[in-house]
Amino acid sequence: MKYVYPAIFTAEDEGYSVNFPDFESCYTCGDNLEESLAMAEDILAFTLYRLEIECASIPASSKLEDLNPGENEFANYIACDTMEYRKRKHSKAVKKTLTIPSWLNEEGTARGINFSQVLQEALIERISG
C-alpha cells in the first residue's frame, strides 16, 4: 500500500524534529534535512505497517494547507510504501511445508528447478496482480 501524509518539520539547534499530526505517536528526527526526510519516511512506513498488521483503522490524511506550522517549522508531504517497507525490513526466510504431486516433484527435480524460488515468484505475482 502507498500512502502520503503531511509532516511538520521543526528546526532544532542541530537538525530537525519531525511530527505527523495524523498519528498520536509518530515522530522522529535527523541531523540534517536529508536525514530527517529519510527518517520521516521510515517511521511513517513503520507506523502504517503496524496498523495494517493489527487490522487497525488508518486515519485519513490531513491536507497540507490545513496545518499551521509555527515559528521555525514547515510542513511537507511524506510518501511511503508499506509493501516496500515489508520487503526491506522483514525479509527473513521462513520454512513452509507444502504438498505437491510426486510426478511434479520428480519433473521439477530432474530439471533442476528451485522450488522455493518458484513459489516466491508465484506468490509475488499473485499478491502484486
C-alpha positions as CSV (number, residue, x, y, z in Angstrom):
1,M,0.0,0.0,0.0
2,K,1.1,3.5,-0.8
3,Y,0.4,6.4,1.5
4,V,1.0,10.2,1.7
5,Y,0.8,12.1,4.9
6,P,1.8,15.6,6.0
7,A,4.6,16.1,8.5
8,I,5.7,19.1,10.4
9,F,9.5,19.7,10.5
10,T,10.8,21.8,13.4
11,A,14.3,23.3,13.1
12,E,16.3,22.4,16.2
13,D,19.8,23.6,17.3
14,E,21.2,20.6,15.3
15,G,18.9,19.1,12.7
16,Y,15.1,18.8,12.6
17,S,12.4,17.0,14.6
18,V,9.5,15.6,12.6
19,N,6.0,15.1,13.8
20,F,3.0,13.5,11.9
21,P,-0.2,15.3,13.2
22,D,-2.4,12.5,11.9
23,F,-0.9,9.9,14.3
24,E,-0.6,10.0,18.0
25,S,2.9,8.8,18.4
26,C,4.6,9.1,15.1
27,Y,7.7,11.3,15.3
28,T,11.4,11.2,14.5
29,C,14.4,13.5,14.0
30,G,17.6,13.8,11.9
31,D,20.9,15.7,12.0
32,N,20.0,17.5,8.7
33,L,17.1,17.9,6.3
34,E,18.1,15.0,4.1
35,E,18.4,12.6,7.1
36,S,15.1,13.9,8.6
37,L,13.2,13.3,5.3
38,A,14.6,9.7,5.2
39,M,13.7,9.1,8.9
40,A,10.3,10.5,8.4
41,E,9.5,8.1,5.5
42,D,10.8,5.2,7.6
43,I,8.7,6.0,10.7
44,L,5.6,6.6,8.6
45,A,6.0,3.3,6.8
46,F,6.6,1.5,10.2
47,T,3.6,3.2,11.8
48,L,1.3,2.3,8.9
49,Y,2.7,-1.2,8.6
50,R,1.9,-1.8,12.3
51,L,-1.7,-0.6,11.8
52,E,-2.1,-2.8,8.7
53,I,-0.9,-6.0,10.5
54,E,-3.1,-5.1,13.6
55,C,-6.1,-4.6,11.2
56,A,-6.5,-1.2,12.9
57,S,-8.2,1.8,11.3
58,I,-5.9,4.0,9.3
59,P,-6.7,7.7,9.6
60,A,-7.3,9.9,6.6
61,S,-4.5,12.1,5.6
62,S,-4.8,15.8,6.5
63,K,-4.3,18.4,3.9
64,L,-1.0,20.3,4.0
65,E,-2.8,23.6,3.8
66,D,-4.9,22.8,6.9
67,L,-1.7,22.6,9.1
68,N,-0.4,25.7,10.9
69,P,3.3,25.3,11.3
70,G,4.8,27.5,14.0
71,E,8.0,29.6,14.0
72,N,11.0,27.6,12.8
73,E,8.6,25.0,11.3
74,F,7.4,23.9,7.9
75,A,5.1,21.3,6.6
76,N,5.8,18.8,3.8
77,Y,4.1,15.7,2.5
78,I,5.9,12.4,3.1
79,A,5.2,9.3,0.9
80,C,5.8,5.7,1.8
81,D,5.0,2.2,0.5
82,T,4.4,-0.4,3.2
83,M,4.9,-3.2,0.8
84,E,8.4,-1.9,0.1
85,Y,8.9,-1.5,3.8
86,R,8.0,-5.1,4.4
87,K,10.5,-6.2,1.7
88,R,13.3,-4.2,3.2
89,K,12.7,-4.9,6.9
90,H,11.0,-8.2,7.1
91,S,12.7,-10.5,4.5
92,K,13.8,-13.2,6.9
93,A,13.1,-16.6,5.4
94,V,10.5,-18.8,7.0
95,K,10.1,-22.5,6.4
96,K,6.8,-23.7,4.8
97,T,5.7,-27.2,4.3
98,L,3.7,-27.9,1.2
99,T,2.4,-30.9,-0.7
100,I,2.7,-31.4,-4.5
101,P,2.1,-34.5,-6.6
102,S,5.1,-36.9,-6.8
103,W,5.3,-36.6,-10.6
104,L,5.6,-32.8,-10.3
105,N,8.3,-33.2,-7.7
106,E,10.2,-35.7,-10.0
107,E,10.0,-33.5,-13.1
108,G,11.0,-30.3,-11.2
109,T,13.9,-32.1,-9.5
110,A,15.1,-33.6,-12.9
111,R,15.0,-30.1,-14.4
112,G,16.9,-28.5,-11.5
113,I,14.0,-26.3,-10.6
114,N,14.4,-24.3,-7.3
115,F,11.0,-25.0,-5.7
116,S,11.4,-22.2,-3.1
117,Q,12.2,-19.7,-5.9
118,V,9.2,-20.7,-8.0
119,L,6.9,-20.4,-5.0
120,Q,8.2,-17.0,-4.1
121,E,7.8,-15.7,-7.7
122,A,4.3,-17.1,-7.9
123,L,3.3,-15.6,-4.6
124,I,4.8,-12.2,-5.6
125,E,2.9,-12.3,-8.9
126,R,-0.4,-13.3,-7.2
127,I,0.0,-10.5,-4.5
128,S,1.0,-7.9,-7.0
129,G,-1.7,-8.8,-9.5
